[in-house]
Amino acid sequence: MTSSKAWLLGSVVCSVFTFLVALVAYSVCVALQTLKWLPAEAALRPVAAVSAGFVGLMLMAWIWWRGLKHQQALAQARRQMAALSSMDEVTGTFNRRHFMDLVGREWLRAQRYETWGALLVLDVDRFEAINQSFGFACGDALLRALAGIIQGSLREVDVLACLGGQEMVVFLPHTDPLGALDVAERIRERVEQQAFDWHGQTLHLSVSIGSVAMRAEHLSLDELIHDTRQATHAAKQAGRNCVRALPGWLPDKHAFN
């Protein structure tokens, strides 16, 4: 039972109890007046007082209930505004600001306890050409579908966000470098294999993904994002539709083609 329903029920119970008290008081006064122990006008005074109290109680209960409903509506509006302010309107994922706040805390925790963590930055290949050929509405629809594919490849603890445009970022807590590359390659393959329909036309996407694990050299989350973007750029330079880590961070055999 919600708090509003509970308090409404409580108000009804109190009102009924007050009515019963008024009825009993009236009955007693009538009995005393019948026995000539009270004048007629005196028998009406407690009834009037209790009746006034009953009306006042009902009015207070109604005012309180309306105030509670108003507070609940405001709280719901605040929650909705907070959710909207943290989401990217195109992809439905977290936006950059919320990502930095959320992952910033996770990054500090990982640094403190020296646990693994990794970052992926994904960039849609030739996305500008898609917008020019099919329009921005098509591009937005593809980005939403892409976000769904990425989210379906992640764990509940992983954090997906849109950095801006066609660039997305994933934070992988408790993930070592090889584990991060496995996730990146899984995402790349699923995107490559997916056919997207746009008004009867079948479109295909590919993504270039940079993968970087946290290291002691990263003094801030911004530095980690910068290095991961460098890895994404290396994937673009390698011909797109591939996964890359920064040179020297992993053996060459772990850089997917």
GUNU-308970 format. One record per residue (C-alpha): residue number from 1; residue in one letter; y, x, z. Coordinates in steps of 0.02 Angstrom, whole numbers, plus 50000, padded with zeros to 5 digits. Example, Ala and Ser with C-alpha at 12.3 -4.5 7.8 and 13.67 -1.06 7.14 Angstrom:
% GUNU-308970
[1,"A",[49775,50615,50390]] [2,"S",[49947,50684,50357]] 
END
This chain:
% GUNU-308970
[1,"M",[50000,50000,50000]] [2,"T",[50171,50068,49952]] [3,"S",[50308,50090,50082]] [4,"S",[50413,49949,50008]] [5,"K",[50268,49826,50018]] [6,"A",[50227,49882,50194]] [7,"W",[50404,49857,50254]] [8,"L",[50417,49690,50165]] [9,"L",[50258,49632,50250]] [10,"G",[50327,49693,50416]] [11,"S",[50488,49596,50390]] [12,"V",[50390,49437,50352]] [13,"V",[50284,49460,50508]] [14,"C",[50439,49487,50616]] [15,"S",[50522,49334,50540]] [16,"V",[50369,49225,50573]] [17,"F",[50359,49291,50751]] [18,"T",[50543,49253,50779]] [19,"F",[50519,49077,50711]] [20,"L",[50373,49048,50829]] [21,"V",[50477,49110,50976]] [22,"A",[50616,48988,50927]] [23,"L",[50489,48847,50914]] [24,"V",[50417,48885,51086]] [25,"A",[50592,48898,51162]] [26,"Y",[50639,48733,51085]] [27,"S",[50481,48650,51151]] [28,"V",[50512,48715,51326]] [29,"C",[50693,48657,51323]] [30,"V",[50641,48485,51262]] [31,"A",[50511,48472,51400]] [32,"L",[50638,48522,51533]] [33,"Q",[50765,48399,51465]] [34,"T",[50634,48261,51467]] [35,"L",[50603,48297,51651]] [36,"K",[50792,48287,51680]] [37,"W",[50794,48468,51733]] [38,"L",[50915,48517,51593]] [39,"P",[51062,48425,51518]] [40,"A",[51039,48379,51334]] [41,"E",[51170,48499,51271]] [42,"A",[51091,48646,51367]] [43,"A",[50926,48619,51277]] [44,"L",[51008,48660,51110]] [45,"R",[51088,48826,51160]] [46,"P",[50931,48937,51158]] [47,"V",[50876,48854,50996]] [48,"A",[51044,48894,50915]] [49,"A",[51039,49073,50979]] [50,"V",[50863,49106,50920]] [51,"S",[50898,49022,50753]] [52,"A",[51049,49133,50728]] [53,"G",[50944,49284,50770]] [54,"F",[50811,49227,50647]] [55,"V",[50939,49210,50507]] [56,"G",[51014,49379,50550]] [57,"L",[50843,49460,50550]] [58,"M",[50803,49387,50380]] [59,"L",[50969,49447,50311]] [60,"M",[50942,49623,50380]] [61,"A",[50766,49628,50308]] [62,"W",[50831,49576,50137]] [63,"I",[50971,49706,50141]] [64,"W",[50850,49842,50197]] [65,"W",[50724,49796,50062]] [66,"R",[50858,49801,49927]] [67,"G",[50917,49970,49990]] [68,"L",[50740,50037,49988]] [69,"K",[50713,49979,49809]] [70,"H",[50876,50061,49759]] [71,"Q",[50825,50226,49840]] [72,"Q",[50656,50220,49753]] [73,"A",[50741,50189,49585]] [74,"L",[50857,50337,49614]] [75,"A",[50712,50449,49664]] [76,"Q",[50616,50399,49507]] [77,"A",[50769,50433,49400]] [78,"R",[50790,50604,49479]] [79,"R",[50607,50646,49445]] [80,"Q",[50625,50591,49265]] [81,"M",[50784,50693,49242]] [82,"A",[50701,50845,49320]] [83,"A",[50552,50827,49203]] [84,"L",[50664,50807,49051]] [85,"S",[50770,50956,49099]] [86,"S",[50615,51066,49109]] [87,"M",[50536,51013,48943]] [88,"D",[50567,51063,48763]] [89,"E",[50610,50905,48667]] [90,"V",[50520,50958,48507]] [91,"T",[50354,51028,48570]] [92,"G",[50339,50935,48735]] [93,"T",[50302,51100,48823]] [94,"F",[50407,51185,48956]] [95,"N",[50573,51256,48895]] [96,"R",[50626,51436,48917]] [97,"R",[50729,51406,49074]] [98,"H",[50588,51319,49167]] [99,"F",[50464,51449,49106]] [100,"M",[50571,51590,49175]] [101,"D",[50585,51501,49343]] [102,"L",[50401,51457,49356]] [103,"V",[50325,51616,49288]] [104,"G",[50456,51723,49375]] [105,"R",[50379,51673,49542]] [106,"E",[50203,51704,49476]] [107,"W",[50258,51873,49408]] [108,"L",[50329,51926,49576]] [109,"R",[50169,51871,49663]] [110,"A",[50062,51969,49541]] [111,"Q",[50172,52123,49565]] [112,"R",[50163,52108,49753]] [113,"Y",[49975,52089,49764]] [114,"E",[49939,52200,49613]] [115,"T",[49839,52070,49519]] [116,"W",[49814,52057,49332]] [117,"G",[49926,51953,49223]] [118,"A",[49964,51949,49037]] [119,"L",[50086,51873,48914]] [120,"L",[50064,51807,48738]] [121,"V",[50206,51775,48617]] [122,"L",[50160,51673,48463]] [123,"D",[50266,51656,48307]] [124,"V",[50225,51535,48166]] [125,"D",[50208,51628,48001]] [126,"R",[50327,51578,47861]] [127,"F",[50395,51432,47961]] [128,"E",[50563,51436,47874]] [129,"A",[50477,51405,47707]] [130,"I",[50389,51252,47781]] [131,"N",[50555,51180,47838]] [132,"Q",[50634,51211,47669]] [133,"S",[50489,51135,47572]] [134,"F",[50444,50986,47681]] [135,"G",[50594,50961,47794]] [136,"F",[50633,50987,47976]] [137,"A",[50539,50829,48029]] [138,"C",[50381,50906,47960]] [139,"G",[50417,51069,48050]] [140,"D",[50442,50979,48215]] [141,"A",[50280,50882,48193]] [142,"L",[50185,51042,48156]] [143,"L",[50257,51126,48310]] [144,"R",[50200,50980,48419]] [145,"A",[50026,50989,48344]] [146,"L",[50024,51177,48367]] [147,"A",[50072,51158,48550]] [148,"G",[49924,51041,48572]] [149,"I",[49804,51167,48496]] [150,"I",[49870,51306,48607]] [151,"Q",[49864,51200,48764]] [152,"G",[49685,51150,48724]] [153,"S",[49638,51335,48720]] [154,"L",[49707,51373,48893]] [155,"R",[49657,51351,49074]] [156,"E",[49750,51237,49192]] [157,"V",[49831,51387,49278]] [158,"D",[49901,51457,49115]] [159,"V",[50081,51417,49071]] [160,"L",[50138,51371,48896]] [161,"A",[50321,51359,48845]] [162,"C",[50434,51362,48694]] [163,"L",[50549,51512,48688]] [164,"G",[50650,51437,48547]] [165,"G",[50624,51390,48366]] [166,"Q",[50445,51423,48311]] [167,"E",[50414,51550,48450]] [168,"M",[50299,51504,48595]] [169,"V",[50247,51601,48749]] [170,"V",[50095,51593,48861]] [171,"F",[50077,51670,49034]] [172,"L",[49898,51708,49084]] [173,"P",[49881,51742,49271]] [174,"H",[49731,51842,49333]] [175,"T",[49693,51900,49156]] [176,"D",[49659,52080,49105]] [177,"P",[49711,52155,48936]] [178,"L",[49546,52119,48848]] [179,"G",[49540,51943,48918]] [180,"A",[49715,51911,48851]] [181,"L",[49664,51973,48678]] [182,"D",[49514,51857,48681]] [183,"V",[49626,51708,48719]] [184,"A",[49749,51759,48584]] [185,"E",[49613,51776,48454]] [186,"R",[49538,51609,48501]] [187,"I",[49707,51526,48477]] [188,"R",[49735,51615,48311]] [189,"E",[49566,51559,48243]] [190,"R",[49590,51377,48296]] [191,"V",[49761,51369,48215]] [192,"E",[49697,51449,48055]] [193,"Q",[49551,51326,48045]] [194,"Q",[49655,51171,48079]] [195,"A",[49713,51063,47932]] [196,"F",[49876,50968,47961]] [197,"D",[49916,50808,47868]] [198,"W",[50095,50771,47820]] [199,"H",[50117,50610,47721]] [200,"G",[49956,50636,47625]] [201,"Q",[49980,50823,47600]] [202,"T",[49866,50946,47687]] [203,"L",[49954,51094,47764]] [204,"H",[49887,51249,47849]] [205,"L",[49972,51361,47977]] [206,"S",[49943,51535,48041]] [207,"V",[50018,51625,48189]] [208,"S",[50056,51806,48231]] [209,"I",[50023,51843,48414]] [210,"G",[50078,51985,48525]] [211,"S",[49980,52018,48684]] [212,"V",[50039,52128,48828]] [213,"A",[49967,52145,49002]] [214,"M",[50077,52175,49153]] [215,"R",[50104,52356,49200]] [216,"A",[50198,52451,49333]] [217,"E",[50328,52496,49201]] [218,"H",[50381,52314,49191]] [219,"L",[50519,52296,49319]] [220,"S",[50558,52118,49269]] [221,"L",[50487,51971,49174]] [222,"D",[50618,51998,49039]] [223,"E",[50548,52172,49006]] [224,"L",[50373,52100,48990]] [225,"I",[50435,51970,48866]] [226,"H",[50527,52104,48767]] [227,"D",[50370,52212,48752]] [228,"T",[50265,52061,48702]] [229,"R",[50389,52017,48566]] [230,"Q",[50374,52195,48503]] [231,"A",[50187,52169,48490]] [232,"T",[50216,52006,48396]] [233,"H",[50330,52099,48275]] [234,"A",[50190,52226,48250]] [235,"A",[50073,52082,48205]] [236,"K",[50200,52022,48077]] [237,"Q",[50213,52196,48005]] [238,"A",[50024,52207,47995]] [239,"G",[50019,52061,47874]] [240,"R",[50034,51908,47988]] [241,"N",[49894,51796,48052]] [242,"C",[49832,51927,48173]] [243,"V",[49841,51984,48354]] [244,"R",[49918,52147,48411]] [245,"A",[49949,52241,48572]] [246,"L",[50075,52382,48586]] [247,"P",[50013,52551,48522]] [248,"G",[49936,52657,48657]] [249,"W",[49903,52512,48774]] [250,"L",[49728,52476,48707]] [251,"P",[49606,52569,48595]] [252,"D",[49632,52532,48410]] [253,"K",[49463,52442,48399]] [254,"H",[49534,52304,48509]] [255,"A",[49676,52264,48389]] [256,"F",[49610,52119,48289]] [257,"N",[49628,52113,48101]] 
END
